[in-house]
Amino acid sequence: MPLAALVPLVVLAAAWIGYCWFDLSRSEVRHLPRWGWALVIALSVPIGGILYLTVGRDDG
């Protein structure tokens, strides 16, 4: 696979992590401390961000 084909995926992954970290910095969290959610988001793209946004963020 050519390197040029991977660049958009890397950019999308970085943008997803950035969005989730930005939201993490401004929201209350559940189930894990902030640093824990930051690691989950970064180490398991995109599942970590989806988990954080669905169960880790305290909307109430």
C-alpha atoms as a printed R data frame, in Angstrom:
   type eleno elety resid chain resno       x      y      z
1  ATOM     1    CA   MET     A     1   0.000  0.000  0.000
2  ATOM     2    CA   PRO     A     2   1.481  3.351 -0.970
3  ATOM     3    CA   LEU     A     3   2.246  5.838  1.769
4  ATOM     4    CA   ALA     A     4   0.009  8.449  0.128
5  ATOM     5    CA   ALA     A     5  -2.993  6.205  0.774
6  ATOM     6    CA   LEU     A     6  -2.276  6.148  4.519
7  ATOM     7    CA   VAL     A     7  -1.935  9.914  4.973
8  ATOM     8    CA   PRO     A     8  -5.711 10.642  4.961
9  ATOM     9    CA   LEU     A     9  -6.289  7.882  7.522
10 ATOM    10    CA   VAL     A    10  -3.604  9.265  9.813
11 ATOM    11    CA   VAL     A    11  -5.030 12.776  9.477
12 ATOM    12    CA   LEU     A    12  -8.547 11.536 10.282
13 ATOM    13    CA   ALA     A    13  -7.290  9.571 13.293
14 ATOM    14    CA   ALA     A    14  -5.407 12.619 14.605
15 ATOM    15    CA   ALA     A    15  -8.461 14.830 14.117
16 ATOM    16    CA   TRP     A    16 -10.682 12.291 15.930
17 ATOM    17    CA   ILE     A    17  -8.265 12.099 18.866
18 ATOM    18    CA   GLY     A    18  -8.029 15.899 18.957
19 ATOM    19    CA   TYR     A    19 -11.802 16.303 18.979
20 ATOM    20    CA   CYS     A    20 -12.239 13.733 21.756
21 ATOM    21    CA   TRP     A    21  -9.443 15.240 23.863
22 ATOM    22    CA   PHE     A    22 -10.938 18.722 23.423
23 ATOM    23    CA   ASP     A    23 -14.333 17.427 24.536
24 ATOM    24    CA   LEU     A    24 -12.679 15.547 27.405
25 ATOM    25    CA   SER     A    25 -11.064 18.756 28.637
26 ATOM    26    CA   ARG     A    26 -14.450 20.504 28.838
27 ATOM    27    CA   SER     A    27 -16.767 17.748 30.098
28 ATOM    28    CA   GLU     A    28 -17.350 15.892 33.321
29 ATOM    29    CA   VAL     A    29 -16.394 12.217 33.108
30 ATOM    30    CA   ARG     A    30 -17.657  8.916 34.513
31 ATOM    31    CA   HIS     A    31 -16.103  5.500 35.181
32 ATOM    32    CA   LEU     A    32 -12.438  6.541 34.690
33 ATOM    33    CA   PRO     A    33 -10.275  9.556 35.557
34 ATOM    34    CA   ARG     A    34  -9.535 12.014 32.744
35 ATOM    35    CA   TRP     A    35  -6.041 10.624 32.169
36 ATOM    36    CA   GLY     A    36  -7.547  7.151 31.816
37 ATOM    37    CA   TRP     A    37  -9.995  8.310 29.188
38 ATOM    38    CA   ALA     A    38  -7.207 10.180 27.383
39 ATOM    39    CA   LEU     A    39  -5.221  6.933 27.140
40 ATOM    40    CA   VAL     A    40  -8.244  4.908 26.001
41 ATOM    41    CA   ILE     A    41  -9.007  7.506 23.307
42 ATOM    42    CA   ALA     A    42  -5.418  7.581 22.021
43 ATOM    43    CA   LEU     A    43  -4.649  3.861 22.171
44 ATOM    44    CA   SER     A    44  -7.796  2.469 20.569
45 ATOM    45    CA   VAL     A    45  -8.808  4.655 17.659
46 ATOM    46    CA   PRO     A    46 -11.764  4.997 16.898
47 ATOM    47    CA   ILE     A    47 -13.359  2.663 19.461
48 ATOM    48    CA   GLY     A    48 -11.870  4.531 22.453
49 ATOM    49    CA   GLY     A    49 -13.389  7.831 21.332
50 ATOM    50    CA   ILE     A    50 -16.741  6.223 20.681
51 ATOM    51    CA   LEU     A    51 -16.691  4.631 24.144
52 ATOM    52    CA   TYR     A    52 -15.788  7.928 25.766
53 ATOM    53    CA   LEU     A    53 -18.520  9.854 23.947
54 ATOM    54    CA   THR     A    54 -21.200  7.262 24.705
55 ATOM    55    CA   VAL     A    55 -20.443  6.046 28.244
56 ATOM    56    CA   GLY     A    56 -17.598  8.147 29.616
57 ATOM    57    CA   ARG     A    57 -19.034 11.612 29.292
58 ATOM    58    CA   ASP     A    58 -21.358 12.776 32.070
59 ATOM    59    CA   ASP     A    59 -24.029 14.859 30.328
60 ATOM    60    CA   GLY     A    60 -26.116 15.328 33.453
